[in-house]
């Protein structure tokens, strides 16, 4: 993904998934005054959105997530792991198990 716009009011990312082989993806983020970060899974502080990010090598992707400031949230399934971005938004890395 590449940044198409970055400003004080938000950001826009665009690109193809899975090394250019996946569908085009556009993600826009908006600044929110008086923001309250989510505290997953606490319903008193709900998530505003949730992304599932498909990866080919989950261990390599996890290392990148942590290097960029993400934190593992200790939840996982057969083909997914949950993390929080530096602002506290939860997201999942999803992967094939075959």
Rosetta blueprint (number, residue, H / E / L):
1 X L
2 X E
3 X E
4 X E
5 X E
6 X E
7 X E
8 X L
9 X L
10 X E
11 X E
12 X E
13 X E
14 X E
15 X E
16 X E
17 X L
18 X L
19 X L
20 X L
21 X L
22 X L
23 X L
24 X E
25 X E
26 X E
27 X E
28 X E
29 X E
30 X E
31 X L
32 X L
33 X L
34 X L
35 X L
36 X L
37 X L
38 X L
39 X L
40 X L
41 X L
42 X L
43 X H
44 X H
45 X H
46 X L
47 X L
48 X L
49 X L
50 X L
51 X E
52 X E
53 X E
54 X E
55 X L
56 X L
57 X L
58 X H
59 X H
60 X H
61 X H
62 X H
63 X H
64 X H
65 X H
66 X H
67 X H
68 X L
69 X L
70 X L
71 X E
72 X E
73 X E
74 X E
75 X E
76 X E
77 X E
78 X L
79 X L
80 X E
81 X E
82 X E
83 X E
84 X E
85 X L
86 X L
87 X L
88 X L
89 X L
90 X E
91 X E
92 X E
93 X E
94 X E
95 X L
96 X L
97 X L
98 X L
